[in-house]
Amino acid sequence: MKTAVPCYYHLDVEVSPERVGQVSRILAAHLRYWDLDNLVDPVCRGAELLLTAIDQHATDKHTSIEMWWNGQHLITAIGDHDRDLRPDQDLRSCLAHLAATSDGWGCCAPETGSKIIWFSQRARSGERVPLVKTAPSPSLRRTLRVPRAVPVPQLAASAEGVLEGAR
């Protein structure tokens, strides 16, 4: 069962070809720890594509990777610090793959000049956290006592009173 407790993970890494596989295994380990085994493949594949593209095209190889799990959605964000890397040109094939395999994705540029590319995966309907059943609140101003809480002699006396009133 998936946990409804929000989870967060952050990793700073300098991207290189051998680090891409290491980062993928680290992300997979955290997803399994959060009991999100079914999201390991799409998340790791998307992260590998982005990290490989950053390794090939960026001059500054320092990246930050973050994952957030809120109980229904997992958001993975990868931020690079290269001002010259353009998502619309250098990362076009990666973004097309993310759009096809994720439930949502986007790119934003914070004030520092870096870029953050994020994508989200949703837990499927059969895998969501079950809602905790809440006790119904009484809608009457006067509540009736539960019969099991009332002693038997009182129940008999109240039943006789009702029968006499009906006569």
C-alpha positions in Angstrom: 0.0 0.0 0.0 1.2 3.5 -0.8 2.0 5.8 2.1 0.1 9.1 2.3 2.9 10.7 4.2 4.6 13.3 1.9 8.1 12.3 1.0 10.9 14.5 -0.4 14.4 13.7 -1.7 17.1 16.0 -3.0 20.4 15.1 -4.8 23.1 17.3 -6.1 25.4 15.6 -8.6 27.9 16.5 -11.3 26.7 14.6 -14.4 29.0 12.2 -16.2 28.3 9.1 -18.3 29.0 6.8 -15.3 27.0 8.9 -12.9 23.8 8.6 -14.9 23.4 4.9 -14.0 24.3 5.6 -10.4 21.7 8.4 -10.1 19.1 6.1 -11.7 19.8 3.4 -9.1 19.7 5.9 -6.3 16.3 7.2 -7.5 15.0 3.7 -7.9 16.1 2.8 -4.3 14.2 5.8 -2.9 11.1 5.0 -4.9 11.1 1.4 -3.7 11.6 2.7 -0.1 8.5 4.8 -0.6 6.7 1.7 -1.9 6.4 3.1 -5.4 7.8 0.2 -7.3 5.5 0.7 -10.3 6.9 4.2 -10.9 10.6 3.2 -10.9 10.8 2.5 -14.7 9.2 5.7 -16.0 10.9 8.0 -13.5 14.3 6.5 -14.0 14.0 6.4 -17.7 13.0 10.1 -17.8 15.8 11.1 -15.4 18.3 9.1 -17.5 17.3 10.9 -20.7 17.5 14.3 -19.2 20.9 13.6 -17.4 22.3 12.1 -20.6 21.2 15.2 -22.6 22.7 17.5 -20.0 25.9 15.5 -20.1 26.1 15.8 -23.9 25.1 19.5 -24.4 25.8 21.4 -21.2 29.1 23.1 -20.3 28.2 23.2 -16.6 27.5 19.6 -15.4 26.2 20.4 -11.9 22.6 19.4 -11.6 20.1 19.1 -8.8 17.5 16.3 -8.7 14.4 16.5 -6.5 11.5 14.1 -6.0 8.2 14.9 -4.2 5.6 12.3 -3.3 2.3 13.6 -2.0 0.3 10.4 -1.8 -1.1 10.5 -5.3 1.5 12.2 -7.5 5.3 11.9 -7.8 7.0 15.0 -9.2 10.6 14.7 -10.4 12.5 17.9 -11.1 16.0 18.2 -12.6 17.7 21.5 -12.6 20.8 22.4 -14.5 23.0 25.5 -14.0 24.0 26.1 -17.6 22.6 29.3 -19.1 23.5 28.3 -22.6 21.6 25.0 -22.7 18.3 25.6 -24.5 15.4 23.2 -23.9 13.7 24.0 -27.2 16.8 23.0 -29.2 19.2 20.8 -27.2 16.6 18.9 -25.2 13.8 18.6 -27.7 13.8 14.8 -28.0 13.9 14.4 -24.2 11.0 16.7 -23.7 9.0 14.9 -26.4 9.7 11.6 -24.6 8.6 13.1 -21.2 5.4 14.5 -22.7 4.6 11.0 -24.1 5.4 9.0 -20.9 4.4 11.3 -18.0 1.1 12.7 -16.7 2.5 16.2 -16.8 5.7 18.0 -17.4 7.1 21.5 -17.7 10.1 23.7 -17.8 10.7 26.9 -15.8 13.6 29.3 -15.4 14.3 30.7 -11.9 15.9 34.1 -11.5 19.4 32.5 -11.2 19.4 31.8 -15.0 19.3 28.0 -14.6 16.5 25.8 -15.9 14.3 23.3 -14.1 12.6 20.5 -16.0 10.0 18.6 -14.1 7.6 15.7 -14.9 5.0 14.0 -12.8 3.7 10.5 -12.5 0.3 9.7 -10.9 -0.4 6.6 -8.9 -3.0 4.6 -10.9 -6.5 4.3 -9.6 -6.1 0.8 -8.1 -3.0 1.9 -6.2 -4.1 5.0 -4.4 -4.1 5.3 -0.6 -7.5 4.2 0.8 -9.3 7.0 2.5 -9.8 6.7 6.2 -13.5 6.2 6.9 -14.9 8.9 9.1 -17.7 8.4 11.5 -20.9 10.2 10.3 -21.8 13.2 12.3 -25.3 13.2 13.8 -27.8 15.4 12.0 -30.4 15.5 14.7 -30.2 17.8 17.7 -31.4 15.1 20.0 -29.7 11.8 19.7 -31.2 8.4 20.6 -29.4 6.1 22.9 -28.0 2.9 21.5 -30.2 -0.1 22.6 -27.1 -2.0 23.8 -26.2 0.8 26.1 -29.6 0.8 27.7 -30.2 -1.8 30.4 -32.9 -4.4 29.5 -35.4 -3.4 32.3 -35.4 0.2 31.0 -36.1 -1.0 27.5 -39.0 -3.2 28.7 -40.4 -0.3 30.7 -40.2 2.2 27.7 -41.8 -0.4 25.4 -44.7 -0.9 27.9 -45.2 2.9 28.0 -45.3 3.1 24.2 -47.9 0.3 24.1 -50.1 1.9 26.8 -50.0 5.2 24.9 -51.1 3.5 21.7 -54.2 2.0 23.4 
